[in-house]
Amino acid sequence: MRSAAPGVVSLPGRTADHEPVAVGRGPDGRRVGVLAGRRQNGGVDLHRDALRAIASREPLRAWGPGVEDLPWANPEFSERMLHEHLTQDHELASRRLDTIDRQVELLRGWLGIEAGQSLLDMTCGPGLVARAFARHGITVTGVDIAPAAIRHAIEITGGLPCIFIEADVREVPLPVAEFDAAIYLYGQPGVPVPEVQREILTRIRRSLRPGAPIVLEVRDAASVDRRPQLRWWTGSRGLFGRDDKFVLTERIWDEDARATVERDIVLDIETGALNTFGVTERAYEMDEVESLLASAGFPTVEFHRGWDGLDFDDSVSWMVAIGR
Ligand SMILES: C[S@@+](CC[C@H](N)C(=O)[O-])C[C@H]1O[C@@H](n2cnc3c(N)ncnc32)[C@H](O)[C@@H]1O
């Protein structure tokens, strides 16, 4: 893999010590190389081992080892992720507060849910969406696996009719025929492997009153960029920790699985420690959503592609489906 394009690295399989093994250009056009150094650490050259591991990494494939999902439940990761949820600089983890308010306005209308009724929010994150519903008198039960997100959700909803459960949506016990509606937003329904995903939806169906709706928000296959991507950056900010690091991000479209697969390889510049983070996300055509929802007990589906034109960062890439 070699390219002179800005930000694209070349990763030859082997190299002599002190020769750049990963070379690219930063956003400012500066040429940057990572050196295979001679830092001996307990007799082991961690940098060299790390770079060899990068060079011989597994090709990406949907739900392959290390790319099933992010480590949401990890306490330190969840603290760092909370920061990403709450920032108003981007919408990569949660939407901005004003976007959420406008989304909840639409959702209340689409669902016909009113004060005094109950809502199940699967993968509720830090409770921003739950709070927006609860402010309209709707009782919300939120489920999320991330400890920092649940802590924050509880903090911001004092006095509002909300309950939060720190649990995995794949196994959380849910009451039967209890809720007037359910939401499962922001692409998360496309992350579990398909069999598990159907199981989760079936369990949500059982927790709803007869005929009650579910909202799924999944990635619209029509809008997915299917070109393979390889990018890198260096720095000490962000989700992967505060140490100086070199981050290589690669992404593919797996046509068989109809999913994007993304992996971040994080090399600690000081110690040579290597960590990887990965996630697979299924994208959908409308008929695929219809058969998925039908198989989980929701025979009727109504679509709001691109949130019916609501204006926010990447609104066109989302498909909102309401199953009943
Ligand atoms: C992209 S965020 C969306 C959060 C929230 N729905 C929102 O729109 O702001 C995805 C959330 O899913 C949660 N999550 C991922 N896998 C989960 C699982 N298996 N069980 C429960 N929560 C999970 C994460 O902890 C994270 O809070």
The ligand as an SDF file (V2000), in Angstrom:
LIG
                    3D

 27 29  0  0  0  0  0  0  0  0999 V2000
  -23.8410    6.5750   19.2620 C   0  0  0  0  0  0  0  0  0  0  0  0
  -24.2160    6.4870   20.9810 S   0  0  0  0  0  0  0  0  0  0  0  0
  -25.8820    7.0340   20.9660 C   0  0  0  0  0  0  0  0  0  0  0  0
  -26.4180    7.4370   22.2990 C   0  0  0  0  0  0  0  0  0  0  0  0
  -27.8420    7.9870   22.3170 C   0  0  0  0  0  0  0  0  0  0  0  0
  -28.8020    7.0480   21.7640 N   0  0  0  0  0  0  0  0  0  0  0  0
  -27.9120    9.3080   21.5860 C   0  0  0  0  0  0  0  0  0  0  0  0
  -28.5140    9.3560   20.5140 O   0  0  0  0  0  0  0  0  0  0  0  0
  -27.3620   10.2730   22.1100 O   0  0  0  0  0  0  0  0  0  0  0  0
  -24.3330    4.7390   21.2220 C   0  0  0  0  0  0  0  0  0  0  0  0
  -24.6430    4.3080   22.6460 C   0  0  0  0  0  0  0  0  0  0  0  0
  -24.8890    2.9120   22.6190 O   0  0  0  0  0  0  0  0  0  0  0  0
  -24.4040    2.3590   23.8280 C   0  0  0  0  0  0  0  0  0  0  0  0
  -24.2290    0.9100   23.6250 N   0  0  0  0  0  0  0  0  0  0  0  0
  -23.4530    0.3040   22.7070 C   0  0  0  0  0  0  0  0  0  0  0  0
  -23.6010   -1.0290   22.7880 N   0  0  0  0  0  0  0  0  0  0  0  0
  -24.4710   -1.2690   23.8010 C   0  0  0  0  0  0  0  0  0  0  0  0
  -25.0280   -2.4520   24.3750 C   0  0  0  0  0  0  0  0  0  0  0  0
  -24.7060   -3.6660   23.9150 N   0  0  0  0  0  0  0  0  0  0  0  0
  -25.9130   -2.3270   25.3850 N   0  0  0  0  0  0  0  0  0  0  0  0
  -26.2460   -1.0940   25.8620 C   0  0  0  0  0  0  0  0  0  0  0  0
  -25.7490    0.0510   25.3640 N   0  0  0  0  0  0  0  0  0  0  0  0
  -24.8800   -0.0320   24.3450 C   0  0  0  0  0  0  0  0  0  0  0  0
  -23.1330    3.1150   24.0830 C   0  0  0  0  0  0  0  0  0  0  0  0
  -22.7100    3.0230   25.4170 O   0  0  0  0  0  0  0  0  0  0  0  0
  -23.5320    4.5270   23.6500 C   0  0  0  0  0  0  0  0  0  0  0  0
  -23.9910    5.2630   24.7350 O   0  0  0  0  0  0  0  0  0  0  0  0
  1  2  1  0
  2  3  1  0
  2 10  1  0
  3  4  1  0
  4  5  1  0
  5  6  1  0
  5  7  1  0
  7  8  2  0
  7  9  1  0
 10 11  1  0
 11 12  1  0
 11 26  1  0
 12 13  1  0
 13 14  1  0
 13 24  1  0
 14 15  1  0
 14 23  1  0
 15 16  2  0
 16 17  1  0
 17 18  1  0
 17 23  2  0
 18 19  1  0
 18 20  2  0
 20 21  1  0
 21 22  2  0
 22 23  1  0
 24 25  1  0
 24 26  1  0
 26 27  1  0
M  CHG  2   2   1   9  -1
M  END
$$$$
